[in-house]
């Protein structure tokens, strides 16, 4: 079986020491509920012990997974391996923040079988970090990068953010260059967005902060793509770069290819056999439902063939692999609209697939609508 066809397991650890100003992921700042959450997630794990076959990826996300103690992480992973089977050489990722990270903890994490670290650096400029409401400094981020490398992790991902009001292209280049010194296998470069409900979104509505504008956003994106490709990285998804296909995030690729995945924890999403479901977005309610022996599912949907096909097109066109020109419903993808996008330099057709160009990545979310507009 192709690795990408094995399901992936995601566990949402919804605790942070402090909330970043741009973040709209579900998390809470109080750690008092960690013991109750840990008991609850173990119960949720047992509920799915017969529903999914062998996994080949585990992703511990959040929130901030590294706020859990070594003992709490050990209890969690012991339960995971008690009820679920994993392929040999599975990808085991843990997100980590630079603050509070130390060598003993990294060694313990590695000893638990985690073989991939995704480090939330965001910037190596203290002004940018203050703007984002990050809890670490540039010095802490550099120290964390050094520790992760020294600890021996052979697959290291770094998350960065560009397009901030406080950031210049030169400042962004300095951050990228410093990160490249550590030779990470994977780099995610996210464009600053104002997510509804997040503190920065409210600050923008009040006129306290402002977006940098489409023209400058495009300049950041194009420079980043060209520069990282020049340094040997594959631009394989709108926001993601890898040293080789081997280091593309196996777990995240499942989301873009409708490969089954199971999400555990408050607000986590799952997908299997055309059905998507998601958990309640509350630690308290999540724990209450599982204490009652109930699944903490808030709602679900079953995709129609048309919805599945359109989603496949939408998700595929966010990746360098693109979308299948001959997939069911592919008639929408041929003809004048496709030819026009090719002439505009937004897509190319190769080996029976519609693939976005670098210019196409800039408008990736709009490409499906353009293709289906005729």
C-alpha positions as CSV (number, residue, x, y, z in Angstrom):
1,X,0.0,0.0,0.0
2,X,1.2,3.5,-0.8
3,X,2.2,5.4,2.3
4,X,-0.1,8.2,1.5
5,X,-3.0,5.7,1.6
6,X,-2.5,4.8,5.2
7,X,-4.5,6.9,7.6
8,X,-3.0,9.5,9.8
9,X,-3.6,10.3,13.5
10,X,-3.9,13.8,14.8
11,X,-4.2,14.7,18.5
12,X,-5.1,18.2,19.5
13,X,-3.4,19.4,22.7
14,X,-5.4,22.5,23.4
15,X,-3.2,24.2,26.0
16,X,-1.0,27.3,25.7
17,X,0.8,29.3,28.3
18,X,-0.4,32.4,26.4
19,X,-2.4,33.1,23.3
20,X,-0.7,34.5,20.2
21,X,-2.5,37.6,18.8
22,X,-3.0,36.1,15.3
23,X,-4.2,32.6,16.3
24,X,-7.7,31.4,15.9
25,X,-7.0,27.7,16.6
26,X,-8.8,26.4,19.7
27,X,-6.8,26.6,22.8
28,X,-7.0,27.7,26.5
29,X,-4.4,29.4,28.6
30,X,-5.3,27.6,31.9
31,X,-3.4,24.4,32.4
32,X,-5.6,23.2,35.3
33,X,-7.7,21.1,33.0
34,X,-4.7,19.1,31.6
35,X,-5.3,16.0,33.9
36,X,-9.0,15.9,33.0
37,X,-8.2,16.3,29.3
38,X,-5.6,13.5,29.5
39,X,-8.1,11.1,31.0
40,X,-10.7,12.1,28.4
41,X,-8.4,11.7,25.4
42,X,-7.4,8.2,26.5
43,X,-11.1,7.3,26.6
44,X,-11.6,8.8,23.1
45,X,-8.6,6.8,21.8
46,X,-10.3,3.6,23.0
47,X,-13.5,4.5,21.2
48,X,-11.8,4.3,17.8
49,X,-9.6,1.2,18.4
50,X,-11.6,-0.9,15.8
51,X,-12.4,1.9,13.2
52,X,-9.1,2.6,11.7
53,X,-6.4,0.3,10.3
54,X,-2.6,0.8,10.6
55,X,-1.5,4.4,10.8
56,X,1.7,5.7,9.3
57,X,1.7,9.2,10.8
58,X,1.0,10.8,14.2
59,X,0.8,14.6,14.6
60,X,0.7,16.1,18.0
61,X,-0.6,19.7,17.5
62,X,-2.2,22.4,19.4
63,X,-2.1,24.6,21.3
64,X,1.3,23.9,22.5
65,X,2.0,20.1,23.0
66,X,5.3,20.9,24.8
67,X,3.4,22.4,27.8
68,X,2.7,18.8,28.8
69,X,5.2,17.2,31.2
70,X,7.4,14.3,30.1
71,X,5.2,12.0,32.2
72,X,1.9,13.3,30.7
73,X,3.4,12.8,27.2
74,X,4.5,9.3,28.1
75,X,1.0,8.4,29.4
76,X,-0.6,9.8,26.2
77,X,1.7,8.0,23.8
78,X,1.6,4.7,25.8
79,X,-2.2,4.8,25.3
80,X,-1.9,5.6,21.6
81,X,0.4,2.5,21.1
82,X,-1.8,0.3,23.3
83,X,-4.9,0.8,21.0
84,X,-3.4,1.7,17.6
85,X,-0.9,0.1,15.3
86,X,1.7,2.0,13.3
87,X,3.7,1.1,10.2
88,X,7.5,0.8,10.6
89,X,9.2,4.1,9.9
90,X,6.0,6.1,10.6
91,X,6.3,9.9,10.8
92,X,5.8,11.0,14.4
93,X,5.6,14.8,14.6
94,X,5.3,17.1,17.6
95,X,4.8,20.8,17.4
96,X,7.0,22.8,19.8
97,X,7.5,26.4,20.9
98,X,10.9,27.8,21.7
99,X,10.0,29.1,25.2
100,X,10.2,26.5,27.9
101,X,12.0,24.0,25.7
102,X,15.1,22.4,27.2
103,X,17.5,19.6,26.2
104,X,16.2,17.1,28.8
105,X,12.6,17.5,27.5
106,X,13.8,17.1,23.9
107,X,15.6,13.9,24.8
108,X,12.5,12.6,26.5
109,X,10.4,13.5,23.5
110,X,12.8,11.7,21.2
111,X,12.8,8.7,23.6
112,X,9.0,8.4,23.2
113,X,9.4,7.8,19.5
114,X,8.8,11.3,18.2
115,X,11.1,11.6,15.1
116,X,10.0,15.0,13.7
117,X,9.8,18.4,15.4
118,X,7.9,21.3,14.0
119,X,9.2,24.4,15.7
120,X,7.1,27.6,15.9
121,X,9.8,30.2,15.3
122,X,7.6,32.6,13.2
123,X,10.4,35.3,13.1
124,X,13.9,36.0,14.4
125,X,13.1,39.7,14.8
126,X,12.0,40.7,18.3
127,X,9.7,43.5,16.9
128,X,7.9,41.0,14.8
129,X,7.5,38.6,17.7
130,X,6.1,41.3,19.9
131,X,3.6,42.2,17.1
132,X,2.5,38.6,16.9
133,X,2.2,38.3,20.7
134,X,4.7,35.4,20.7
135,X,6.0,34.3,24.1
136,X,9.6,33.8,23.0
137,X,12.4,36.0,21.9
138,X,14.7,35.7,18.9
139,X,17.5,34.5,21.2
140,X,15.3,31.7,22.6
141,X,14.3,30.7,19.1
142,X,17.9,30.4,18.0
143,X,18.7,28.4,21.1
144,X,15.8,26.1,20.5
145,X,16.9,25.5,16.9
146,X,20.4,24.6,18.1
147,X,19.0,22.2,20.8
148,X,16.8,20.4,18.3
149,X,19.7,19.8,16.0
150,X,22.1,18.9,18.9
151,X,19.5,16.4,20.2
152,X,19.7,14.5,16.9
153,X,16.3,15.0,15.3
154,X,16.9,14.2,11.6
155,X,13.6,15.7,10.5
156,X,13.1,19.3,11.6
157,X,10.4,21.7,10.4
158,X,10.4,25.4,11.1
159,X,7.3,27.6,10.9
160,X,7.7,31.2,9.8
161,X,5.4,34.1,9.1
162,X,5.8,36.9,6.6
163,X,3.8,40.0,5.6
164,X,3.7,41.7,9.0
165,X,3.2,45.4,9.3
166,X,6.4,45.5,11.3
167,X,8.4,43.6,8.7
168,X,10.5,44.7,5.7
169,X,11.6,42.4,2.9
170,X,15.2,42.8,4.2
171,X,14.2,41.9,7.7
172,X,12.3,38.8,6.3
173,X,15.5,37.8,4.4
174,X,17.6,38.0,7.5
175,X,15.2,35.7,9.3
176,X,15.2,33.2,6.4
177,X,19.0,33.3,6.2
178,X,19.4,32.6,9.9
179,X,17.0,29.7,9.8
180,X,18.8,28.2,6.7
181,X,22.0,28.0,8.8
182,X,20.3,25.2,10.7
183,X,19.5,23.3,7.5
184,X,15.9,22.4,8.4
185,X,14.4,19.6,6.3
186,X,11.1,21.5,6.1
187,X,10.1,25.1,6.2
188,X,6.5,26.5,6.4
189,X,6.1,30.1,5.4
190,X,2.7,31.4,6.3
191,X,1.3,34.8,5.1
192,X,0.0,37.0,7.8
193,X,-3.8,36.8,7.8
194,X,-6.3,38.4,10.1
195,X,-8.5,35.5,11.2
196,X,-12.0,36.6,12.4
197,X,-12.2,36.5,16.2
198,X,-8.4,36.6,16.8
199,X,-7.1,39.6,18.7
200,X,-5.3,41.0,15.7
201,X,-8.5,40.9,13.6
202,X,-10.2,43.0,16.3
203,X,-7.2,45.3,16.4
204,X,-7.5,45.7,12.6
205,X,-11.2,46.5,12.9
206,X,-10.3,49.2,15.4
207,X,-7.7,50.7,13.1
208,X,-4.8,49.8,15.4
209,X,-3.0,47.6,12.9
210,X,-3.4,47.2,9.1
211,X,-2.5,44.7,6.3
212,X,0.5,45.4,4.2
213,X,-1.5,45.2,0.9
214,X,-1.8,42.7,-1.9
215,X,1.2,44.1,-3.9
216,X,3.7,43.8,-1.0
217,X,2.2,40.4,0.0
218,X,2.8,39.1,-3.5
219,X,6.4,40.4,-3.4
220,X,7.1,38.6,-0.2
221,X,5.6,35.4,-1.6
222,X,7.4,35.4,-4.9
223,X,10.8,36.3,-3.3
224,X,10.3,33.5,-0.7
225,X,9.5,30.9,-3.3
226,X,12.4,31.7,-5.5
227,X,14.9,32.1,-2.7
228,X,14.1,28.8,-1.0
229,X,14.0,26.9,-4.3
230,X,17.4,28.5,-5.0
231,X,18.6,26.9,-1.7
232,X,17.4,23.5,-2.7
233,X,13.8,23.4,-1.3
234,X,10.8,22.0,-3.2
235,X,7.8,24.4,-3.1
236,X,5.3,21.6,-2.8
237,X,2.3,23.4,-1.3
238,X,1.3,27.0,-1.2
239,X,3.0,27.6,2.3
240,X,5.3,24.6,2.5
241,X,8.9,23.8,1.3
242,X,10.9,20.6,1.8
243,X,14.5,19.5,1.2
244,X,13.2,16.6,-0.9
245,X,10.0,14.6,-1.4
246,X,11.1,12.4,1.5
247,X,10.7,15.4,3.9
248,X,7.3,16.6,2.7
249,X,5.1,16.4,5.7
250,X,3.4,13.0,5.3
251,X,0.7,13.8,7.7
252,X,-0.4,17.1,6.2
253,X,-0.4,15.7,2.7
254,X,-3.3,13.4,3.8
255,X,-5.5,16.4,4.3
256,X,-4.9,17.5,0.7
257,X,-5.5,14.1,-0.9
258,X,-8.6,12.9,1.0
259,X,-6.6,10.2,2.7
260,X,-8.4,9.1,5.9
261,X,-7.3,10.7,9.2
262,X,-8.5,10.5,12.7
263,X,-8.5,13.6,14.9
264,X,-8.7,13.4,18.7
265,X,-9.2,16.2,21.2
266,X,-11.4,19.3,21.4
267,X,-12.1,20.8,17.9
268,X,-10.2,18.0,16.1
269,X,-11.5,16.9,12.6
270,X,-11.6,13.4,11.1
271,X,-12.3,12.0,7.6
272,X,-13.0,8.5,6.4
273,X,-14.9,7.1,3.5
274,X,-16.4,10.4,2.3
275,X,-17.6,11.3,5.8
276,X,-16.1,14.2,7.8
277,X,-16.8,14.8,11.5
278,X,-15.5,17.2,14.1
279,X,-15.4,17.4,17.9
280,X,-16.8,20.0,20.3
281,X,-14.8,23.1,20.7
282,X,-14.6,23.1,24.5
283,X,-12.3,21.3,26.8
284,X,-15.0,21.2,29.5
285,X,-17.7,19.8,27.3
286,X,-15.2,17.4,25.7
287,X,-14.3,16.0,29.1
288,X,-17.9,15.8,30.2
289,X,-19.1,13.8,27.2
290,X,-16.3,11.3,27.4
291,X,-16.8,10.9,31.2
292,X,-20.4,9.9,30.2
293,X,-19.1,7.4,27.7
294,X,-20.2,9.5,24.8
295,X,-18.2,10.4,21.7
296,X,-17.4,14.2,21.8
297,X,-18.6,14.7,18.2
298,X,-20.3,18.1,17.5
299,X,-21.4,17.4,14.0
300,X,-20.6,15.6,10.7
301,X,-21.2,15.7,7.0
302,X,-21.1,13.2,4.1
303,X,-19.7,14.5,0.9
304,X,-21.6,14.1,-2.3
305,X,-19.7,13.0,-5.4
306,X,-19.8,16.5,-6.7
307,X,-18.6,18.0,-3.3
308,X,-15.8,15.4,-3.2
309,X,-14.7,16.2,-6.7
310,X,-14.7,20.0,-6.1
311,X,-12.8,19.6,-2.9
312,X,-10.2,17.4,-4.7
313,X,-9.8,20.2,-7.2
314,X,-9.6,22.9,-4.6
315,X,-7.1,21.0,-2.4
316,X,-5.0,19.7,-5.4
317,X,-4.5,23.1,-6.8
318,X,-2.8,24.2,-3.5
319,X,-0.1,21.6,-4.2
320,X,2.7,21.3,-6.8
321,X,1.3,17.9,-7.8
322,X,-1.9,19.6,-8.8
323,X,-5.3,18.0,-9.6
324,X,-6.2,15.1,-11.9
325,X,-7.4,16.4,-15.3
326,X,-9.3,13.1,-15.8
327,X,-10.9,12.7,-12.4
328,X,-14.7,12.2,-12.2
329,X,-16.4,15.5,-13.1
330,X,-13.2,16.5,-14.9
331,X,-15.3,17.9,-17.7
332,X,-15.4,21.1,-15.6
333,X,-11.7,21.3,-16.0
334,X,-11.3,21.3,-19.7
335,X,-12.0,23.8,-22.4
336,X,-11.7,27.5,-22.6
337,X,-11.2,28.2,-18.9
338,X,-8.2,25.9,-18.7
339,X,-6.7,27.3,-21.9
340,X,-7.1,30.8,-20.5
341,X,-5.4,29.9,-17.2
342,X,-2.5,28.4,-19.2
343,X,-2.2,31.5,-21.3
344,X,-2.1,33.6,-18.2
345,X,0.7,31.5,-16.8
346,X,-1.3,30.4,-13.8
347,X,-1.4,26.6,-14.5
348,X,0.3,24.0,-16.6
349,X,-0.8,20.6,-17.7
350,X,1.6,17.8,-17.3
351,X,1.2,14.0,-17.1
352,X,-2.6,14.4,-17.0
353,X,-2.6,16.8,-14.1
354,X,-3.4,20.5,-13.8
355,X,-0.5,22.0,-11.8
356,X,-0.3,25.6,-10.5
357,X,2.7,27.7,-11.4
358,X,4.4,29.9,-8.8
359,X,2.2,32.7,-10.1
360,X,-0.8,30.3,-9.8
361,X,0.0,29.6,-6.2
362,X,-0.6,33.3,-5.5
363,X,-4.3,32.8,-6.4
364,X,-4.6,29.1,-5.6
365,X,-7.9,29.5,-3.7
366,X,-9.4,31.2,-6.8
367,X,-8.2,28.7,-9.4
368,X,-11.1,26.2,-9.0
369,X,-13.7,28.9,-9.5
370,X,-11.9,30.1,-12.6
371,X,-11.8,26.6,-14.0
372,X,-15.4,25.9,-13.3
373,X,-16.7,29.3,-14.4
374,X,-17.5,28.3,-18.0
